[in-house]
């Protein structure tokens, strides 16, 4: 389904879907971040003209008059604009169909003749000149240009005194496309187009800012390759600028070490503006001329800073979920040995039918390292337990990263292991945690969880946003019908951190009546009856439990007794047999995924700690 409208004389005319026979889509187009490579494309729409509704021979119809250069606007079923162009022709046949043919604005930019005298009396940047050429010479409507991108580039160029005067007469027969190409070459800037909106970018060196994070999991199988662009080495410049009525040339003053290394490796490679030899030394004879020495030096520095070495490129095929990443944006790649390695998207080829997008990207901080980055990821965290606190809230406990620069924890959570896409009250997974400290553990509460079971893991970030490996995956199961939640009698502590009895047996306290329920344990209920008990909350393992290892510290080698029982579909099963020792206690499980523990203590000053959890391989 397409939404199609024709904008004629400032009025939008919607074409009913029932009148559209076919939209002849252009081939999947590479959107290029470089004016010289932008594609002049066409798009046709076939309309039902059975009742002469669109017939150009019938007065009052949409195409009777004024259709040439009217805007054709097409969006898809998601209201994403897939085409903006100008109508260039209509074809009518005897089969009661009318074909509307349009072309994008690139063709007009390339073909338009240019007569211009601009920037002679006032200081004008190349960004403003290009905008003027597009809107006043080519007559592209301003709504089809992203003004903010031109304004941002104008600010940068003004800050560096990059002002140009430009003079072309009608007799010069110069095309707008050629002039824009030279202005972009001069300033290391780019005119590009996305969704048929024209944008402009002034290139700058990488400064360490963060971009959109792309992980290895976002990359399709065999979807990554690299190459080098070796045809544009520049380690010297010779750029003309206006000196009163004459022309002078700017070239590098102090030579930085990395520029000298480039010259030693590749020889002197000079960026020249203009790129052909001029016989005249008079400013009046130059068509395009920078007006200041500072501006010329800045243009030269921009070129050799970026191009003194080979440029490295990566072609990355990503899952369709990353199609939203715009052209010219920065991505930070975590893949193989890279940790948030910065790249700029310079080409983008969407493939919505196959739910993928291919991007060609330019490395911003290699091969030459403009900024030494901390790329060491923090040590991963470990989740030790999680449980529902109420109907929709889960509390998760974890050991924080031992890395001193760890500053951020993100919880990935989902209904199925490996698919962490749950929507919580704190937003879509991953959720940024704001954990509290609990002795040596951190804990955090996540609300808005109404399903029965969730899988979760935590990713840790340091202050440079380097990403740790994922934590262990932990599952939490809602306890709908279970009885006997966590309870402690004369016990202090936590099953994971250690529990200890609060009562010395020698005090002679009378055994509580409810302790008779523990007669299933083979232990005398007389003098040596239990005086402490611990019921843990149910806790789980995504893989299933194999062995739990406990350390019991007791006086007089008094034994500790441990049992477990499975929680299956919200119902507790029978207690296991008794595991006991006065030192190391190994509780052997049978792959249960959700269990509850109980400790039975009858001795003095006993402390028990869970030392190790082994899951099923």
N, C-alpha and C positions, 0 to 999 in steps of 0.2 A: 504494500500500500504506500502511495506517495501523496504528499500534500503539495499541490502545485498552484502557483499564483503568478500572474503577470502584472508588473508594476509599470503603468503607462501614464505619463503626464502627472506623476505623483500620486496616482490612485491605484490601489491594489485590487485586482480582479481575481477571485478564487475560481479555479477550474474544478467543477464537481468531479469526484472520484469516478462516478459512473460514465463520464465523458472521456476518460483516459483509456485508450486501448493499450498503449505500451509506452514505456520509457526506455529508450535505447541508452543504457548506461555506458559510460566510457569504461575502458579497461581499468583494472585496479591500478591506480596511478601512484607513482612514487612522488611524494611531496618533498620537494628539495629545498634546503636552506641555503639557496644561492641563486640569485637572479639569472645568472647565465645558464643554469640548468632547468629553470622552471618550464613547464610544458604548456604549450598553447593547446587547449583541449576544447572539444565540442560535445554538445549534448542535444539529443532530439527527443521530442515528445509527439506521439501520434494521437490525434484527437478524433472522436467520432463526429463526422460532419454530415450525417445522413439528412438532417433537417436544416442544413445550411446555417447551423447555429454559429459556426466560426468562419463562415465563408467570406473571403475578402471582397467578393463581388456584391455582397448584400449590405446595404447601408444600415448602420446601427449595430453591426456585429463587432466583436472585440478586435478583429483583425481587418476591419474595413479601411482603417487609416491609422497612422501614428504607431504602427507596430515596430518599425525598424529602430533598433537600439533600445527598445523597451527591455526592462529587466525580467528575466525568467528566474524564478526562485523555486527550488525543489527541496523538500525535506522528507525524511523517511518516517516510518511508523513510530519512532521514538522522538519525533520532532527535531532530530538532528539535521541541520542544513547540509545537504550533500552537493548542492550546486547553486552558484550565483553566476549568471552570465547575461550577455546581451543578445537579443534576437537579431539574427542576421539574414534570415530567409524563411519563407514559408512555401511549402509545396502542396499542391492540391491535385488529387487524382480522381478518376471516374468511379473508384470504389468507395466513395463517400468518406474518405479520410483526408485529414489535413495534418501535414507534418510541420512542426515548429522547430526550426534549427537555430541553435545559439552557440556562442563561443565565449570563453572566459576572457578576462581583461588582459591577460598576458599578450594575446595576439595584438590587441590595440596598442599596448605599450611598445611592442617591438616594431610595429608598422608605422606609428605616428611620426610625421615630420616635426621637427623642432626648430622654432625661431625664438630666441630668448636672449635678453641682456639683463642680467640679474646680479646683484651684489657689488656693483661698481661704486655706487654712492653710499651704500650702507653695508654693515657687516652681516653677512648671511652665511649660515652653516650649510654643508652638503645635505644634512637632514631636511632643512627647510626647502632647499632647492628641489630635492627629489619629490617632496610633498607637493610643491607648486607644479612641477611637471605633470604629476599624476592627476591632480585635480583641475588645473587650469589649461593644460595643453592637451592631455589625453581625455580630459573631461570625465574622469571616473567619479561617481557620486561619493561624497565623503563618508557615507555610511558603510561603504565597502573598504574603507581603510581603518586600521586601528591607530587612531590619532596618538594615543598614549605612548606607543612604541616610537613614534617619530619625535615626540616631545622628550622622552628619556634620552634618545640619542643626541638631540639638539643640546640638552644640558651638558652632556659629556663633551661634546665638540666645542661648545662655547667656553667651558671651563679650561680647555686647552688651546684657546685662540685659533681654532681651526675654522677660518673664514675663507670663502672662495668667491672669486668673481668669474662669471661665465658669460661668453658672448658667442652666439651663433646666429647668423643671418639666414633668411630664406634661401639664399643662393648656396649655402653650405650643404644643403640636402642631408643634414644629419638627422638620424632617427633618435627618438627619445630613449629607446632601449640601449643604444650605444653610449649615450651620455650618462645614463644611470649606471651602466656597467663601469665606466671610468671613475665616476664619483665613489662607487663602492670599492673599487680597487685602490684608490688613493687613500681611503680612510680605514681599510680593513673592516668594512661594514657590509651588511647583507640585506637585500630586499628579498622577502620570501612570502609565501602564500599558504594559508591553511584554511580549509573550509571556504575557499574562495574569498577570504578576507586578506587584504595585503598588509603586511607588517614589515617593520624595519628594525634592525639590530646593530648596535655599535659594539664590536668585539672588545672585550677587556680580559686581562689576565685573571686566572683563578685566584681568589682571595681567601679560600678556606671555608666559604659558606657551605651549608648543607643543602642537598637537593632531595629529590624523590628517591626513596630507598627501593632498590631492585635486588631481590634475593635470588639465590640459586634455584629455589623452588618456583620462582616466577618464569624461569627460562625453560623452554621446551627441549626435549631430548635432542642432542646434537644441534642445538640452536645457538651456538656461539662460535664465532671465528674472528680473527684479527688480521690486519694487513697494515702496510705502511704507504703513505703518500710521499713520494720522493722527488716530485717534479717542481717543487717551489721553494727550494732552499734560498734564504736571503739572510746575509750577515753584514750587509753594507747598504747604505742608501744614498741617493743623489736626487734631491727633490727641489724643483724650481719654486721660487716664491717671489713676490713683488717687492722690489726695493726702489721706492719712488716711481720713476718711469722705466727703470731697468729691471732685469731679472738676475737674481742671485740663486745660489744652490746650497741647500743644507746637506751636511753630511755628519756622521757621528763625530763627537768630540772625544771624550774619554771612552776607551774600549773596555767593556766589562770582560772578565775572565772567560765567561761562557761564550761570548761572541768570538773572542780570540781562538778558543778551542774549536769553534765551528769553522773559522777560516783555516786553521791548521788542518782540519779534517777534510774540508770540501773545497778549499780555495776561496777566493773572494767572489761572492755572489751578490750583485748589486741590484737593489730595487730602485727603478728609475721612474720618475714622473716629470715630464711626459716620457713615454716609453720609446719614443723615436727622437732622433737628433733634430734639434731646431737650429736653423741657420741664423735666426735673429736673436738678439739679446734685449729687445724692446718688449716691455710688458704688454703693450697694445697688440702685439702679434700673437699672443697666446690665447687660445680659446677658453681653457680652464686653468686658473692660476690661483694658488694659495696667496693670501695677502700678508702673512706674517712669517717670520723665521721660526717663531715658537710653534706655530701650527704645522709648519713643514717638518720640524724636528720631531714633533709628536707623532705625525703620520708615519715617519720613518721608523721611530721606536716601536710603534704598534706592530709594524710588519716584521722587524727582525727579532723582536722578543718572542713572537709566536712561531716564526718560521726559520729560526736559526738551526733547527734540527728537523729530521723527518717528522711528519705528523703520523701518529698512530691512530688507526680507526678500528672499531669493533662493529660487527654486524650481529645483532642479537634478535632471535626470534622468541617473542614473549607470549605468554598466555593472554587470551583476549581481555582478561580483567584489567590489563595495563593499557588498553587502547586510549584511555582518557589522558595519558601523559602527552602534553602538547609538544609540537615541534619547537625547537630552540630552547627547551627546558633542560635543566641539569638533572641528571640521575646519578645516584651514588650506588655503585655496583659492589655487592658482596658475593664473590664467586671465586672458587679455587683459592688462590693466595691473596685475593683482594679483600680489603675491608673498607667499605664505603669509598671506593675509588671513584673520583668525579669524572663524568663524561657529559658532553652536550649532544643532544639529539639533533642531527643535521639532516637526516632523511627519515621519513616515516611512511610505511606501506601497510595500511590496515587491510585485514582480510576477515570481515565480519562473518562471512559464510562459514569459515573454518575456525572461527573464534580464536584468532591469533593476530598479532601485529609484528611486523619486522621493522627494526630501527637500525639505522646506521648512526654511529655515535663517534664523536671525536674525544679522545682522552685529553683532559685539561691539565693534568699534572704529571704527565709522562709522555715520551721518554725523559724529557728534562723535568726535574723536580723544582718547580717554582716555590713550593712550600714543603718543608719537612713535616710530615703528618705523623701523629701517633696512631699506629695501625694495630697495636696489640689489643686484642679483645679481652674483656674481663673474664674471670673464672666463672663457669656456670653456677647457678644455684641448684639446690636440691629441695624438692617438695617432700615433706614428711607425712602430712596428713591433710585431709579435707573432710568436711561434713556439712550437712544442712543445719542451719541454726533455727530456721523457721520455714514457712511455706515456700518462700522464694529466695532465700539468702543462704549462700554458701560461704563458710569461712575456710581459708586456706592458710596453712602454716608451712614455712619454708626456711631453710638455712640460707641467709643472704650470701652474696658473692664475697669471697675473701679479698677481692681486689679493692684497694683503697680508693680508686677513682670511680667505682661503681656508683652511679647516681640515679638510675632509672630502671624500673622493673615493669615489664609488660606481660600481662596474662593472656595467653591464647586459649580459647575455650570453645568447645563445640560438642554436638551430640554424638559425633562419631570420631573415633581416633584418626588423626591425620587431616581432618576437615574442621578447622577452628574458625567458624563463621557465625558464632552465636551473637544475638543481639541482647544486651543486658541493659539494666537501668543506667549504667555508666557509658553506654554506647556500644557500637559494633566492635567485636573482637578484632584486634587485640585491645585490651583494656589497660590503661596506665594505672598502676597500683600506687596507693599512698599508704604503705604498710606501717603498722605499729610494732614496737618491740616487745617481745615477751621472753624475758631472760635472754637466751642466745638465739631464739627463733624470731622471725618476723611473721606477722599474720595480717591478713586483709580480708574484708568482707565484700562479696559481689552479690548484688541483688538483681531482681527481675528474672530469676531462673525458675521456670515452672515445669520443665520436663523432668523425667524420672532419673536420667543418668547423664553425666557430662564427663568429657575428657579434657584435661587441661595440662598446659606446660607453661613455663615462665622463661622469657628471654630477658637478659640483663644487658644494659648499655652503660658505657662509661661516659665521662664528661666530653669526649670527642665523638660520641654516638657510635663507637665501635660496638658491634653486636656479639654477644657471647653465643656459644652453642646452646641449643635448647636444653632445658632441665629434663629430668625424667618426666615421663607422661604419667599423670595420676588420674584415676577415675573416682568420681563421687556418685553415690547412689542414694536416691531419696528413700528414707525409711518411712513407708506409709503406715504399716500395721505393727511394726515391731514394738515390743515392750522392753522394759529393763534398759533404759538409756544409761549413759554413764552415771555411775554412783560410786561414792567412796565412803567407807566407814573406818574411822580412825586411821586414815591414810592421807598423806600430803604429797602432792607432786603430779607428774604427768607420765603417762606410759612411755613416751618417747624420750623424756629427759631424766626419768628416774622417780620412783616413789619410795617413801619410807614410812614406817609405822610411827604413829604419834603416841603410842601407849607402851610402857614397859610392862611386860607380863607379870613382873614381880609385885606390881601394885595390888594384885589380887582382885582386879575388876571382875564382876560377874559377867559371864558370857551372855550376850544378848539372845533373847528367845528366838529371833528370826534366823539365827545361825544354824538351826536344825536343818535348813534346806540343803546344807552342804554335806549331808550324810552319804551322798554318792561318792565322796572322796574317802578313800581308805585311811582314816586317821582317827585316833582316839579322841572322843569328844569330852573326855574327862578333864584332868588337870591340864592337859596340853591342848585344849580346845582353841580354835582360831579366835584371835581377838581383833584382826584387821582383814578387810576385804576390799578389792578394787574391781569394779566393772568398767571396762573402757567403753568409749563410744565405738560404734561400728566404724571400721576403716577398711579401705580397699586397695586392690592392686589390679591394674588393667590386664596384666598377664596371668595373675593368679599367684598365690603364696606357695612357696616350697618349704622354707625353713625360717624360723625366727630364733635368733640367738640372744639370750639374756645373761646378764652377770648379776649374781646375788651376793651382796656383802652382808654377812651375818656374824653374830657372836655365837660361840660354842658350836659352830658348824651345824646350826639349826637349818632345817630344810625349808625351802619355799615351794609351794605347789602352784602350778599354772595349768589352766585349761583354756580351750577356745571352742567357739561354736560358729557355724556358718549362718549368715543371714542371706536367705534365698528367697527372692521375690517378696521381700518385706516381712518374711516370717523366719524367726530363729529356729534353727534345727537343734538336735540334741548336743549336749556338751561332749567334747572329746574325752579321751582318757587323760590321766594325770601325768604331767611332766614335772619332775622335781629334782632338786640337787641343792647342795649347800654352796655351790660355786657357779659353774657354767651350766645353763639349762638350754637345751636344744629342743625347741618345739617343732615337731615334724608335721607339716600340713599336707594336704592332698590336692593342691591346685585351686582351693577355694578363692574366689575373687573378692569376697566381702566377709569379714569375720569380726567377732567381738572377743576380747580377752577377759579373764578374771584371774586375779592373784588371791591366794589364800595364805595368810601369814599367821603363825602362832608363836614366833620367837620374839626376842628383844632386839630393838635398834637395828632393824633390817632395812637395807636399801637395795632396790632392784632397778636395773637399767636395761632397756632394749638396745643392744649393741649393733645388731645387723639384721636386715631383712633381705632374704633371698627370694627372688621371684622365679617362677617357672621359666625355663630357658625357651 
